[in-house]
């Protein structure tokens, strides 16, 4: 019996060795389309695919889905275009995906602002809803209260709610840089239109804390670079009356020899630029956006520089904060030079007409603010009357 078993085992071992040594038949190629469509089929693993389950995405590199609501249209070369540029930069870096909805800026478009806010909030598909300007807070407040889990960002204005972040800007810091520049330039009598008198002009929209915040920095900066400076300050009492602003600026130029005028009055400020052009005796400085890019060729030619609110930079800064784990919902953020929130145009006419010494003074002022060596006071919430006292003391 044992001999029979040994014989059987020997035969099985021989068969096994023959099978293992035989050449294998090649596997038939699979049908990729069939694999994709069959229930339970999976795609082949790609080790370089960032969405491959074997290569999970870093949780710190979250890609946010954003919608940008424009209560106007793109092409303004101001706030809306700046916000769009910042979002496009974030998307190009792979940090967000976004959609921009242009809602129109006319009076008849305003009902659409509210309905669109409701629609995008109801959809639940966006991590953040962005909008801006002073016309939007009431709409945002209403909708944000209805959707407490939705996050909102409003720039250059402020809403109320734990799910809203408000981004505003240190216009006093911006004003200081513009003032340093203007105070220095009014002494450059070799430049066309600059006269012997050290007189600047400031055309404000309304005598209010926000406008006076620009003014406070402007006055202090002008004094920093020119101890003999005088500043003719006047208010239009409207943001949409360029004719009145033009009248005020013509008086500044003809009566007090102001040779550089800063218009901080919204659309009204354009009237001050027209006065500088028509008299042929003064330069203009723009505000909020690079007005050399928005003006006609003639008006751009007499615009020395502009103070900037960098909406796009501030949005990028906000996402930098999110990526660092710092959320600011429910907060009022005030961004200055350090965060890239404000600045001054330093190319085009600035670069052409400003002497190196003036450029150096502006740069030193910027560095001083960033380092904390220079602290520019604000007119917001100031009940001491300091800005009014300084304004009155510098009237020509």
Helices and strands as residue ranges (DSSP letters): H 2-21, H 32-37, E 64-70, H 79-92, E 96-102, G 107-109, H 110-123, E 128-132, H 137-146, E 152-155, E 164-169, H 171-185, E 199-204, H 209-225, E 230-235, H 242-256, E 260-264, G 266-268, H 269-279, E 283-288, H 291-294, H 297-301, E 303-309, H 311-323, E 332-335, E 342-344, H 348-353, H 356-371, H 386-393
